[in-house]
Structure formats: C-alpha cells, structure tokens
Amino acid sequence: MAESKQYITPETKAKLESELQALIDNRSAVAAEINERREEGDLKENAGYDAAREMQDQEEARIKRISEVLANATTEREHIVEGVALVGSVVHVYYNGDKNDKETFLIGTRAAASDNKDLETYSEQSPLGAALLGAHEGETREYHAPNGALLTVTLESASPYDSQLAATPRED
C-alpha cells in the first residue's frame, strides 16, 4: 500500500530546500576544517578536530532529516475541500459549545508549520487534529485531551491553506 504524503506549506518547502542546499554547499568547508584540525597532531587530544567532526555529524543528520521530510511531503492541495477539515486545512473552531472560546490553526505535521507566527499547527495525529479530520462545517466532535478530559470541538470553517489568509480571524 502506498504511503500518503504529508502536507507542508509552500513557504516551508522553500525554507527547507534552502536550508538543505546551504548545508550541502557547506560540506566542503566542514571537510576542510576537519583536515585542518587533523594536521594539528594527536587526534586523541585534539578538541578542534572533535568539534569539527561533531559539527559534520550534526549537519549530515540534518541533511538526512530534511531530505526525508521533503521526500515524504507534498504542497498539493487539490484533495483539500472548502468546508471540510483535512490535512492542509486552516480551521476555525470553538470549544465545548462556547463560541467565545475560538481558535484558528493549520492541520498538519510540525514540518507543515507556516512562517506565520499567528497560526498554530496541530498534527493530524494529535487528539484534537484526529477528532477534526473529515468534519464538516458546523459539526461537533468529541476528543480526549492529554489529561483525560472529554472535550468537544465544533468546526466553524475549514479552507485550504493560503499564506495570505491563513491567520485572518473569521468575522461573524
């Protein structure tokens, strides 16, 4: 069975691609630093060499992680439907029947998080995100909070992520 791709915003994709390219471009500088430190002598007591190798390991791990995220991600939104809470949707909700207790967020992985500081991202695997998946506008769902409390959430609206409109509060 084919694994589904995780949604990330176009801005996040561009940021990850830029970071990945910078890390790849920096490989030769890190290798040169390692060689320079190696020439200083005894590797067992060479803190500069150890630090350079540690930096190389961290950068290679980050390259691997970013590559995995990008390989398993999509910015495609054609499956996202207006009015239905899906991965890649910005949702406006209220809690426990209290229309004054509202929140707006993006449903997706942390890697999907937008650059908009006002827009929180909740994983589709979190209790809240899982409860909302597939909900239609006006629908109320129940979920268990991490502390075990049973809560309700009502979907006011859902729309495909749009960087220009993502954090704009819904006017009633």
VOVEXVEX-549135 format. One record per residue (C-alpha): x, y, z; residue number from 0. Coordinates in Angstrom, 2 decimals. Example, Ala and Ser with C-alpha at 12.3 -4.5 7.8 and 13.67 -1.06 7.14 Angstrom:
<kemis>
> 12.30_-4.50_7.80_0
> 13.67_-1.06_7.14_1
</kemis>
This chain:
<kemis>
> 0.00_0.00_0.00_0
> 1.40_3.39_-0.97_1
> 2.18_5.69_1.92_2
> 0.39_9.04_1.78_3
> 2.41_12.22_1.55_4
> 2.38_14.73_4.41_5
> 1.22_18.25_3.58_6
> 3.68_21.13_4.05_7
> 3.12_24.74_3.10_8
> 4.88_26.09_0.01_9
> 6.79_28.52_2.27_10
> 8.00_25.68_4.47_11
> 9.07_23.67_1.44_12
> 11.09_26.60_0.10_13
> 12.69_27.21_3.50_14
> 13.66_23.53_3.87_15
> 15.04_23.38_0.34_16
> 17.12_26.50_1.00_17
> 18.45_25.11_4.28_18
> 19.25_21.78_2.62_19
> 21.17_23.46_-0.18_20
> 23.13_25.61_2.31_21
> 24.09_22.51_4.30_22
> 25.15_20.65_1.16_23
> 27.15_23.69_-0.02_24
> 28.86_23.82_3.41_25
> 30.12_20.21_3.21_26
> 33.43_21.16_1.62_27
> 34.10_23.84_4.25_28
> 33.42_21.35_7.05_29
> 35.68_18.76_5.40_30
> 38.42_21.39_5.06_31
> 38.03_22.27_8.76_32
> 38.36_18.60_9.70_33
> 41.51_18.24_7.57_34
> 43.00_21.41_9.04_35
> 42.35_20.20_12.60_36
> 43.69_16.73_11.76_37
> 47.02_18.29_10.78_38
> 47.36_19.80_14.27_39
> 48.57_16.48_15.62_40
> 47.36_13.82_18.04_41
> 43.70_13.16_17.31_42
> 43.06_11.70_20.79_43
> 43.60_15.08_22.42_44
> 42.52_17.41_19.62_45
> 39.39_19.30_20.74_46
> 39.23_21.27_17.48_47
> 39.16_18.05_15.46_48
> 36.46_16.58_17.73_49
> 34.36_19.74_17.41_50
> 34.68_19.75_13.61_51
> 33.66_16.08_13.41_52
> 30.71_16.73_15.74_53
> 29.60_19.62_13.52_54
> 29.88_17.37_10.46_55
> 27.78_14.67_12.15_56
> 25.09_17.19_13.13_57
> 24.95_18.71_9.67_58
> 24.78_15.31_7.97_59
> 21.95_14.27_10.33_60
> 20.08_17.48_9.47_61
> 20.63_16.87_5.73_62
> 19.17_13.39_6.14_63
> 16.17_14.65_8.15_64
> 15.34_17.46_5.71_65
> 15.71_15.09_2.74_66
> 13.29_12.64_4.39_67
> 10.73_15.38_5.10_68
> 10.90_16.66_1.53_69
> 10.71_13.15_0.04_70
> 7.56_12.40_2.05_71
> 5.88_15.78_1.66_72
> 3.55_17.48_-0.75_73
> 2.32_21.02_-1.24_74
> -0.56_19.79_-3.40_75
> -3.93_20.91_-2.11_76
> -6.27_19.57_-4.74_77
> -7.69_16.99_-2.32_78
> -8.49_19.73_0.25_79
> -12.12_20.74_0.12_80
> -13.60_24.01_1.34_81
> -15.73_23.34_4.42_82
> -14.11_20.01_5.39_83
> -11.28_19.67_7.94_84
> -8.42_17.84_6.22_85
> -4.63_17.81_6.44_86
> -3.59_21.12_4.91_87
> -6.75_22.91_6.02_88
> -6.84_26.04_8.12_89
> -9.68_25.54_10.55_90
> -11.65_27.89_12.77_91
> -13.12_26.07_15.77_92
> -14.72_26.70_19.13_93
> -14.66_24.51_22.22_94
> -17.34_22.99_24.47_95
> -20.17_24.97_22.87_96
> -18.62_28.32_23.84_97
> -18.46_30.47_20.69_98
> -16.20_32.90_22.57_99
> -13.57_30.16_23.05_100
> -12.30_30.16_19.44_101
> -9.07_29.08_17.83_102
> -7.65_29.06_14.31_103
> -4.94_26.61_13.28_104
> -3.47_24.56_10.44_105
> -3.94_20.78_10.50_106
> -0.67_19.12_9.54_107
> 2.67_17.91_10.79_108
> 5.09_20.23_12.57_109
> 7.05_20.24_9.32_110
> 3.98_21.80_7.73_111
> 4.06_24.78_10.04_112
> 3.82_28.04_8.20_113
> 6.05_31.06_8.73_114
> 3.01_32.87_10.08_115
> 3.70_33.19_13.82_116
> -0.01_33.75_14.49_117
> -1.01_30.39_13.02_118
> -0.52_27.36_15.24_119
> -0.13_23.92_13.65_120
> -1.73_20.82_15.17_121
> -0.75_17.37_13.98_122
> -3.43_15.28_12.36_123
> -2.31_12.58_14.80_124
> -2.92_14.71_17.91_125
> -6.20_14.07_19.76_126
> -7.65_17.38_18.52_127
> -6.38_17.00_14.96_128
> -7.59_13.40_14.70_129
> -11.02_14.36_16.06_130
> -11.44_17.07_13.44_131
> -10.30_15.13_10.37_132
> -13.20_14.79_7.98_133
> -15.50_17.07_9.99_134
> -17.79_19.37_8.02_135
> -18.60_22.96_8.95_136
> -20.99_23.07_11.90_137
> -20.13_19.54_13.00_138
> -19.18_18.91_16.64_139
> -16.76_16.16_17.60_140
> -15.51_14.79_20.92_141
> -11.93_14.01_21.86_142
> -9.90_13.22_24.95_143
> -7.37_15.84_25.99_144
> -3.94_14.62_27.15_145
> -5.14_14.99_30.77_146
> -8.01_12.58_30.02_147
> -10.80_15.17_29.99_148
> -13.51_14.67_27.38_149
> -13.86_17.84_25.30_150
> -15.95_18.90_22.34_151
> -14.83_20.94_19.39_152
> -17.09_22.47_16.74_153
> -15.79_23.25_13.26_154
> -16.87_26.73_12.21_155
> -14.99_26.73_8.91_156
> -12.22_24.96_7.03_157
> -10.36_26.12_3.96_158
> -7.22_25.17_2.08_159
> -4.09_26.83_3.46_160
> -3.45_30.23_1.88_161
> -0.45_32.15_3.18_162
> -2.28_35.46_2.68_163
> -5.43_34.46_4.56_164
> -4.22_31.78_6.98_165
> -4.40_33.65_10.26_166
> -7.19_36.04_9.44_167
> -9.87_35.58_12.12_168
> -13.29_34.73_10.82_169
> -15.77_37.56_11.21_170
> -19.25_36.56_12.33_171
</kemis>
